[in-house]
Amino acid sequence: MKKFVSGILVGSLATAAAAAVAGLVASVKKTVIDPIDEKEAMIEENRKKAMRKRVSR
């Protein structure tokens, strides 16, 4: 019975730790990676617009 209880506790702690790591990764992605991707997309869109304007003249 003692092994069962310790297994339950270890499993619960491991699950909580995994959830914390997943939350940390998600928050870093949202605050760091997504804004960089949005900025790159905006720059690419502006570059395409500039190329169209240059060709139409």
matplotlib code that plots the C-alpha trace (Angstrom):
import matplotlib.pyplot as plt

x = [0.0, 2.9, 4.3, 0.8, 0.5, 4.0, 3.3, 0.2, 2.1, 5.0, 2.6, 0.6, 3.8, 5.1, 1.8, 1.8, 5.4, 4.5, 1.6, 3.7, 6.3, 3.6, 2.2, 5.6, 6.2, 2.8, 3.3, 6.8, 5.4, 2.6, 4.7, 7.9, 7.5, 4.1, 4.9, 8.1, 6.2, 3.6, 6.3, 7.9, 4.6, 3.9, 7.4, 6.9, 3.5, 4.9, 7.7, 5.2, 3.2, 6.3, 7.3, 3.8, 4.0, 7.4, 6.3, 3.1, 5.0]
y = [0.0, 2.3, 2.0, 2.7, 6.0, 7.1, 6.2, 8.3, 11.2, 11.0, 10.7, 13.7, 15.8, 14.7, 15.7, 19.1, 19.7, 18.8, 21.1, 23.9, 23.4, 23.3, 26.6, 28.2, 27.2, 28.5, 31.8, 32.3, 31.5, 34.0, 36.8, 36.3, 34.2, 35.3, 39.1, 38.3, 36.3, 39.0, 41.7, 39.5, 39.0, 42.8, 43.5, 40.9, 42.4, 45.9, 44.6, 43.0, 46.3, 48.3, 45.9, 46.3, 50.0, 50.0, 47.9, 49.9, 53.1]
z = [0.0, 0.8, -2.8, -4.2, -2.3, -3.1, -6.8, -6.8, -5.2, -7.7, -10.6, -9.4, -9.0, -12.4, -14.0, -12.3, -13.4, -17.0, -17.0, -15.6, -18.3, -21.0, -19.6, -19.6, -23.2, -24.3, -22.6, -24.1, -27.5, -27.1, -25.7, -27.7, -30.8, -32.1, -32.1, -34.1, -36.6, -37.0, -37.5, -40.2, -41.9, -41.9, -43.3, -46.1, -46.9, -47.1, -49.3, -51.7, -51.8, -52.6, -55.4, -56.9, -56.8, -58.4, -61.3, -61.9, -62.5]

ax = plt.figure().add_subplot(projection="3d")
ax.plot(x, y, z, "-o")
ax.set_aspect("equal")
plt.show()
